[in-house]
Amino acid sequence: MVSVGALRAHLVAAGLAGQVATPREKSLASYRLFAARDPRQTLGLDPAGEWTAADLLRLMADRCGVSPDPELTSGPDAIDPDCTVAALDAFAERLARAAHDRIPILLGTGHPHRLLGFYASLAAALSAAGCVVLTPAYGRDVDVPTQFGVRRHHLWYVGGVAVVRPVDTDSDRPPVEPGAHTHSPLPVRAALAAAAEQGGMLPRLVVGDHGFVCGAGQLGIEAIGLADCDDPAVFVAEAEGSVSVAVPVDDAVRSDYYRPLTRYVLKRAWLSQ
């Protein structure tokens, strides 16, 4: 089992916490955009409170460990590894209860290049424990906003984890990449709508990041997930009660760096042998 001390050391050494690659300028810009209710940063959340950029900086200092100093405007940002470990413990506890109760679960990621392996391992363990891992709206078209405008994507499932893949109109060949990066809540809305329309099973827990957790939480479905220090929406959702657990961690490091987190969570949740 990965000990707390070993996990904490790994978080810092791998840049998952401690000093992270996220620039301070990017974090502060994200807080300003969220305060202005920019959908690129609200991630499908309609916050109940009036959150100013100053409010968000205080929240992120408390939940993530970023510097609360508004005069610090450049350089690398930071995540407190103790905040990460505490949140991973809460995350694992919720997964343990889900496995015990054998509830239906939906998993999805907007960071498939980095986090797909983490979520796919959870999906496999939860399925083995008796949970139904849902895959509604498989292959359905979703028009997703991107930096190049709205583009059509397919909602896909890889290892039981929802991702979106751009529609290549010039080729019938399957895409090589696991999926596209997205902040949009539209994929999880499509998945939940399809399940409801078909009279199928709805998830009692959504596990993921970005729009998957905020979009599900906004619709009243319990959600837990990972979030970087420039993703204030997930922590606002946690503060307001529409997301149960937000784990502060850099979400863009090498995919293999998340493996110790996977082992730690599965052991803490009694989901691995």
PEZI-V435982 format. One record per run of one state. SS is the DSSP state (H for helix, E for strand, - for the rest). FROM is the first residue (numbers start at 1). LEN is the number of residues. If there is no record, write none. Layout:
{{SS,FROM,LEN} {SS,FROM,LEN}}
This chain:
{{-,1,3} {H,4,10} {-,14,4} {E,18,6} {H,24,12} {-,36,3} {H,39,4} {-,43,10} {H,53,11} {-,64,12} {E,76,4} {-,80,1} {H,81,21} {-,102,3} {E,105,4} {-,109,3} {H,112,17} {-,129,4} {E,133,1} {-,134,7} {E,141,6} {-,147,2} {E,149,10} {-,159,2} {E,161,6} {-,167,19} {H,186,12} {-,198,7} {E,205,4} {-,209,1} {H,210,9} {-,219,4} {E,223,5} {-,228,4} {H,232,9} {-,241,4} {E,245,4} {-,249,6} {H,255,14} {-,269,5}}
